[in-house]
């Protein structure tokens, strides 16, 4: 990763960690999302439509008022392809990647009507945690400018902000103590410096498989959705230094 980008993200995550109110967390998240064209944001749990009103799971409602009213009145939650996919997958996805051949007429209607309210494209970042219903951070706008390499970066910020909101709303405790091994620190430090796994393998004189195994262990220790988030968390905890 570009070191300038890494430093910017580290600062953003540090500010999210330092936030003492949900509004401060959201301000940081919106500030990261806005340059990509995202103008609307919804953070919510995704309970099964059969268990009751889903809107009780909303952590933040930044949808256009008219769209949310229409969405609720039309009972679109049961047909929303983004909600359905976010319950099933753990990887972020862009709305434009939803194949018309794989979604129903009712689901196409939901997306078409969303576009009429200014939500023409968006990004969904599913969040799956033990003993909780799936959740999603969804950002949308009229026109977004998003490269594939931007997605894991935004995923990191969105998941971090989601967990901060849960914590500030009484849904989480203190971060547990985590210790990396010396080799895990070495591998992660080089990755954070922008080196690819193959390069790290050559630098440290180990196989790429071993590098990937160390990275997998680090992601698991930090409960990180990707290596970027793991590196950010390691910097935040003082395990590595950028």
Secondary structure, DSSP 8 states (H G I E B T S, - for coil): --HHHHHHHHHHHHHHHH--SHHHHHHHHHHHHHTTT--EEEEEE---GGGS-GGGGEEEEES-HHHHHHHHHTTGGGT-HHHHHHHH-SS-EEGGGS-GGGS-HHHHHHHHHHHHTT--EEEEEEE--TTS--EEEEEEESS----HHHHHHHHHHHHHHHHHHHHHTT-----------HHHHHHHHHHHTT--HHHHHHHHTS-HHHHHHHHHHHHHHHT-SSHHHHHHHHHHTTSS--
